């Protein structure tokens, strides 16, 4: 009898395959990074075939390392970097272009056009919020698809003839794993700015506005059902039974199934989601209204989300671009070597600022520099930037939801950083709770697949798996907290309007 559930976690910088048991423990894991391609400033791409090869490689390695075969795996789920946009040939399955990554800003001119007075009356970035829950921004997939159709020779004509497939990374992987199923789940569809939040279907008004032919779009399905089986390779005949965008997967992995429960994932970016129940909550404070999950035929749940573009990526920037550290795990010791940030603040608006500001023309700044500042202060400022941005988002979330967060569930690669987690509790004046299993993104995808196949009977079984590994409580004075946050807000305003 099969004993385990597998999960493909295809992220912005790497791909991982993890195997979990019924208690949510990790049985096997393998991970591999892929190249980040920067053709021009602000442009970010991934090679789709490299992602596919890496996915196959990490599956094989995890199974081999764990002494497992396909017979040990009940089903697999997929979680993926959201908004990253691909276009491929329906017949050959070959990509027409590199994937346009969620961080990519090449569609800024399209954002400006659709936000502008010359497009239609009632101009503004929120013109499509009532349909999609999203502001106009370079972040989402719809305008990236528009760019591909406009810039690849004959792409639009071929798309209208039904020869091409659009998808986010989940669709790309399912297409290849199942031998041609073209679909996406409701969480990923809700990030395209093409889906109607109320009907959970592609919205004709959005398709017309953005000039997207319906023929290129995948079928929208729930987050937890059997979509097909793996056609070949080491997982041949194993069902593919769960799909969740990475942040919705982490919400599921953290078992935030009740309205008001929230989690923050600290990865390349930082993403805070709050479950708002079975009705979408419109944001007045700069947040996104998005789908949280839909398990089979059960009602869909919605979420409020605050998206921060640069979190762990700032540590990578210090490592790769400035050479301040040789490896990412050196950041904590270097930051801890000074008592405070030396009044240095880094606002990492490398591709604009996301929630709650939505300033496309902001760019990164380092503020407060004096001759006293050294690389340790830069390291500390980089870590603190993630905590400050999280407070910005939580303030907006509390305003929209009328719920005061007393504790924040955290996950992702950065939560092993004790200095950051303590500072996060201090600047929030709230408890920060790290669960027993911190790789909740992959776990959430596994949960979705397990629910679809009866491996877990219901969400109560999933809740019973969640346990606390460590809690940080605030210990900073109210006065110091106010002074630091005030300086951060001043630094943020310095980043505005840099790009004309």
N, C-alpha and C positions, 0 to 999 in steps of 0.2 A: 504494500500500500504506500502511495506517495506520502511523504512526510512534511514537505516544506513548500514555501511560496517564494518565488524569485521576483526581483524588481530591477528593471533597467532605470538608472538615474542618469539621464543625459543632461549635463549641466553646461554652463557657459564656458568653463575652462577644461572640463574633463568629463569622461563617461565612466560610470561605475555599474557593476552588477553585484547585487547583494542577495543573499538567501537567508530567510527568516524561518524560525520555528513558530509553533502555535502561541508561545508566550511572548513573541516579538523579539527574541534574542537573535543576534547575528550568528549564522552558522558558517558562512563563507562570504568573501568579498574580494573584488579585484577592481583596480582603477587605472585609467590611462588618460593623460592630458592630450589635447589636440591644439593645433596651431591657431594663434590669433592673427588675423590678417588685417593690415591697416593700409589700404591703397591710397588714401588721402586723409588729411586731418578730419576727424569726426566720422570717418567711415570705418566700420568694423564688419569683417566677414569671417565665415567658417567654410571649410571645404566639406560638402555633404558626404562625399565618398570616404573621406578620412573618418568622419563620425561613424559611418556605417561599419567600416573596417574595425575601428576601435570597439564598437559595440559587440561585434562578433568575437573579438579577441578577449575582452574582459569576461564575457559569458563563459567562454571555454576555460579561461584561467581559473575563475572562481569555482567552477565545477570540479576541475582537476585538483585544485588545492584542497577542496573540501571532500575529495573522494566521492563525488556525487555523479549521477547520470540523470538523463531526462526522466527516468522512472521515479526518481526521488522528488520531482517537482510537480506539484498539483497544477499550477498555473503561474503565469508571469504578469506583472503589471508594468506600466511605463509611466515615468514622470519625466518632465522635460523642461528645459529653458523655454519660457513662453515668448510669444511675439516674434521670435526669430523665423524668418520667412524664406521658403524654398519654392522653386518652380522646376518641374521635371517633365520629361517626355513620357506620355502614357504608355507608349509601345515599348520603348527601349529601357525605360526607368532611369535614364541618364539625366543628371541635373543640367539645366540650361545656364546656370550661373552659380557662383558661390552663394551660400546662405547669407542674407542680410540680418545681422545680429540685432537683438532688441536695443542695444546701445547705439546703433548706427543713426546718424543725424542727416543723412543725405536728402531726406524728404522734407527738411525744414522749409524750402520754398513752397511745397504743396500745403504744409500746415499754415503758412502765412496766407496763401491764396484762399483756402477754405475758411480761414478765420476773418478774412478781410471784407470791407464794405463792398468791394467790387464783385464779390461772389453772390451775395444776396442781402436783403434787408435783415436786420437783427443780427449783425455780425458778432463774432466772438468765438472763443475756443470752446464754449459750452453749447454750441448750436445743436450738436447731436447727442448731448448727454441724456435727454429724455428717452431716446431710443436705445442707446448702447451703454449708458452709465459712465461713459468715458469722455474726457476732454479731447480736443484736437491736440495731438502731440506726435512727435517723431517716433515715440515709443512703440506704437501699436502696429499690427501687421498689415492692415488694409492699404495704407498709403505706400508701404514697402512693396506690396504686390503691384500696386498701380505703377510704381517706378520701374519694376521689372518688365511689366507689360509695355511700358512706353520706351524702354531703353534697350531691350533685346530685339534685334531685327526679327520681324514677322511674328513676334511672340503674341501680340494681341489677336492677330488673324488666326493663328494656330489655336489659341485658347478658345476662341469663339467656335471653332470647328470641333472642339472637344478633344484635341490632341494633347493637351497639357494638363498637368495636375498642380494645383497650389496646395501647400500644407505648411503647418508649423512642424517642429521636429517630431512630435508624436506621430503625425500622419506619415512622414517620411519613413520612420522606423516600422510602423504597422504595414505600410505598403510592401516593404521588402521582407519583413518577417512572414507575412501571411500569403505572399505571392500575388498581391494586387488588390487588397481591400483598401478603398480610398475613403477614409473617415477621420473624424476628430471628435473629441468629447466636448461637452458643454463648457467646461472650464477654459479650455484652450480657445474654443470658438468665441467665448465672451471677451477675449483679448485681441480679436481681430479688428474691432470697431465695425464689423459687418453684421453681427448677430443682434437680433432684437431680444432684449433682456426678458421681456414679458412672454414672448411666444417660443423662445429658445430655437428660433429658425433664422436662416439668412433673411435680412431685411431688404426688400426691394428698393426702398428709398435710399438706403446706404449704397447698394450696388449701383444704382443710377447715378448718385452723387459722385461716387469715386470712379465710375467708369469700369466696373468689374463685371466681366461676363460670368453668369451663373454656372456655365459649363465647366469652369475650372475648379469649382469649389468641392470640398469633401462633404460627405454625409455627416450630419451631427447626431451623435449618440450619447447615451448616458456615460457616467464615469465608471460604472461597474456592471459589466455584462460580458458575455463571451463574444468576441468580435471575429474570431477565426482561430486557426491553429498554426503554429510555426511549421513551415513547409519543408525546411531542410536544416542541416547542421546539428549541433549537439543537443538542441532542444526540440528536435523534430517531433511533431504531434502534440506538443504541450500547448494548451489553450492560452491565448492572449486575452486577458479578461478584466483589465483595469487600466484606465488612463486618467491622469490628473496633471494639470500644470503644476510646476514645482512648488509654488507657494500654497496652492490648494492641497497638494499632497502633504506638505508639512502641517497644515491645519488639521488634516485627517490623522496624520501620525501622532499629533499632539492630542488627539481625541477631543477637539474643540467642537463638540456636536450640539451644544446648547447656545442660544442667543446670548451674547455678551462675553463669551469666552474668546480669548485672543492669544495669538502667538507672534513672535518675531523671529525671523530666520536671518542669521548673519552669514552671508556668503559673499559672492562677488559684489552683489548689491545687498540691500537690506529691505525686507518686506514684512510689513506688519498687517495681519489680517484679523478681523473680528467677525465672528459668525453673527449675522443679524436675523436668522430664521428664514421663514418661507416667503417673505416679501422683501423686495429690494428697497434699500433705504437710500434716498437721494442725498448726496453730500452737498453741504453749503460751505464746507471748509477746505476744499481742494483735494478731497480723497476720491478714490475710484469706487464705483459700485460694480460688483463683479459676481460671477457665480462661484459659490464655495464648493459645491459638489452635488451630484445627483446619483444616488445608488440605485441602479435598476429602475423599477417603476415607482419608487418612493418619490415624494415631492422634492423638488429642487430646493436647496438652501443657498442663500445669498450671503455676501460678505461686503464689508467696507475694507478697503485696502489702501495703505500708504506705501508707495514705492520709492525707494532711495536707490539711485543708479550706482553709486560708488561707496562701497564699504570695505570688504576685503581687497577689492581691486586697488584701493589706495595703498595698502601695505605692499601689494605687488609692484605698484608704481615706485614706491620708495626703494624697493629691491632692484627692479629691472631698469628703471630710467635714471635714478639718482645714485644707485649703489650705496645707499645709506646702510643697508643690511645685506648679508650674503644669502640668507634664507629667511622665509617668512616667520619661522618659529623663533627667530632672534628678537622680534619686535618687542615682546613683553619685557624681557630683561633689560633691553636698552631703554625703554620708556620708564621702567621702574628705577633706573639709576639716577633720576632727578625727582625732586619732591613734588613738582607741579609742572605745568606746561610753559612756564616762563613768560606767560602772556602771549603765547604763540597760538594761532588758530589757523587750521587748514580747512577751507571750504572746497570740497572736491567736485566742483561743477564742471567736470571735464566735457560732458555733453549736455550742458544745461542742468537745471535743478528740477527734480521731479516733485512729488508731493511734499508739503502742501503748497509749494510756490508755483510750479509749472512755469519756469522762466527758461525758455529755449535759448535765449541769448545771454544767459549767465555763463561765466567761465571760471575756472578754478583760481583761487587766490590763497596766498599765505600772508596773513596779517599779523601785526604786532611785533615784527622783527626788530631786534636790537643787537648790538655786538655781544650781548650776554648769551643770546640764543645759540644752541649747538644742536648736533644731530639727535641727541637724546630728547630735546624739547620737540623736535620735528616728529620723532617717533611717538611721543606721548600725544601730541596734537592730532596725529593721524588716527590713533585709537579713539581719542575723545570725540573726533568728528563723527564717528559712527553713533556714539551715544547721544550727542547733541541732535543729530538728524532724527534719531528715534524719538527723542522728546518732542521735536516739532510735529511729528506725525501723530503721536499719542495725544497731544493737546488738541489737534484737529479731530481725532477720533472721539475723544470725550465730548467735544462740542457737538458733533453730529449725532452721537448715540445717546447723549445724556447719561452715560455710564462712567463712573469714576473707576479706573483700573487700580485695584489694590495690589495685584500681582501680575507679572508678565511672564508667560511661558516662553522659553528661548531654545533655539536649536541652531544647527549649522556649524560650519568649521571654526568660527571665531569664538564660540562659547567655551572653548577650553582655556581662553585667555582670562585668567582670574582678575587681572588689573582692569580690563575692560568691563567685566561683569560687575565688579564692585562699583566702578565709576558710573555704570548704567543705573544701578540701584540708587546711587547718591544723587544723580542729576534728575532722576524721575521722582525721587522721594517715594519709592514703591519697591516691593520685593521683586526680585528677579529669580525665577525658578528654572533650574536645569533638570530635565528629566533623566531617567536612568538610561534610556536609549536616545542619544542625541542626533542620530542620523534619521530624523523623522520624515524627511522627504521620501527616501526610498521606502521606509516603513509604510508611509501612507499609500504609496502605489501598491505595495504588497497587500495592505488591508483591502483596497478596492478589488483586487483580483481574488482575494480569499473570500470576500463577501459574495462575489458573483458565482463562486464554485462550491459554496457551502463549507469551506474550510473553517471560516468563522461564521457562526449562526446569525449574529446581530451586532449592533454597535456596543451593546452592553459588554459583550466579550472583549471588544477592543478596549473599552474603558478600563477593564480589569487589568489590562497589561501595562497601563501607564503608571509610572512610579517616579518619585522625586529622588534625584541623585544629590543635588545641592541647592540651597537657597541663600541668596545674598540679601541682606537688609540694609537700608540706608543708614549712614552714620555721619553724613556731611551736615554742617550747620545750615539753617535756612538762609542766613546772610550770605555765606560763601556761595551757596547754590545759586542765589539770585544774581550775584556779581558775575559769576562765570557764564551763566546763561545770557545775561545782558550783553556781555562782550561777544559771545558767539553770534547773537542776533545782529550786532553791529557789523561783524565780519561778513555775515551772509549778505547784507545789503551792499557791501563793497563788490560782490561778485556780479551784481545785476548789470544788464545792459552792456556787457563788454563787447559782444559781437554785434556789428551793425546789421 
